[in-house]
């Protein structure tokens, strides 16, 4: 009888097990600190969603965005951020027309602050003279 109960419970566990995934999106960058003239990759990953995202920068004189709109359909899209001058700028990812596969609207902006530093200079101030 115990074996029958074990089989019954095991069957219910396997058959009735439903995976629940939360619909939404995540963002990441290759770095939050970069030198002038460098570039960063921004990744936006969607999970059980589809729709348009708008990407903005708080200061385009510091960081430029390669494209301002991307389409996510349960995948990851990457864009390039190029640095122009020293300073800091905030990149904002805005779900402008995004819904989950079950029909719910996806909202909530995400921001990432990027700091742009000066290029390091290699100063050789030592002298190699004979006295």
ChimeraX attribute file (.defattr): number of C-alpha atoms within 10 A of each C-alpha:
attribute: neighborCount
match mode: 1-to-1
recipient: residues
	/A:1	6
	/A:2	7
	/A:3	8
	/A:4	9
	/A:5	10
	/A:6	11
	/A:7	12
	/A:8	11
	/A:9	12
	/A:10	12
	/A:11	12
	/A:12	11
	/A:13	11
	/A:14	9
	/A:15	9
	/A:16	9
	/A:17	9
	/A:18	8
	/A:19	6
	/A:20	6
	/A:21	8
	/A:22	10
	/A:23	18
	/A:24	19
	/A:25	21
	/A:26	12
	/A:27	16
	/A:28	13
	/A:29	17
	/A:30	11
	/A:31	12
	/A:32	13
	/A:33	15
	/A:34	19
	/A:35	18
	/A:36	20
	/A:37	16
	/A:38	16
	/A:39	18
	/A:40	19
	/A:41	16
	/A:42	21
	/A:43	16
	/A:44	20
	/A:45	18
	/A:46	22
	/A:47	18
	/A:48	17
	/A:49	23
	/A:50	23
	/A:51	18
	/A:52	16
	/A:53	20
	/A:54	16
	/A:55	22
	/A:56	19
	/A:57	21
	/A:58	14
	/A:59	13
	/A:60	16
	/A:61	13
	/A:62	21
	/A:63	29
	/A:64	20
	/A:65	20
	/A:66	13
	/A:67	13
	/A:68	13
	/A:69	17
	/A:70	17
	/A:71	18
	/A:72	21
	/A:73	18
	/A:74	18
	/A:75	14
	/A:76	16
	/A:77	15
	/A:78	16
	/A:79	18
	/A:80	15
	/A:81	20
	/A:82	21
	/A:83	26
	/A:84	17
	/A:85	17
	/A:86	18
	/A:87	17
	/A:88	18
	/A:89	20
	/A:90	18
	/A:91	22
	/A:92	17
	/A:93	23
	/A:94	19
	/A:95	24
	/A:96	17
	/A:97	14
	/A:98	22
	/A:99	20
	/A:100	19
	/A:101	14
	/A:102	9
	/A:103	10
	/A:104	11
	/A:105	16
	/A:106	19
	/A:107	14
	/A:108	11
	/A:109	13
	/A:110	15
	/A:111	15
	/A:112	16
	/A:113	14
	/A:114	22
	/A:115	19
	/A:116	23
	/A:117	17
	/A:118	12
	/A:119	12
	/A:120	8
	/A:121	6
	/A:122	6
	/A:123	6
	/A:124	6
	/A:125	6
	/A:126	6
	/A:127	6
	/A:128	6
	/A:129	5
	/A:130	4
	/A:131	3
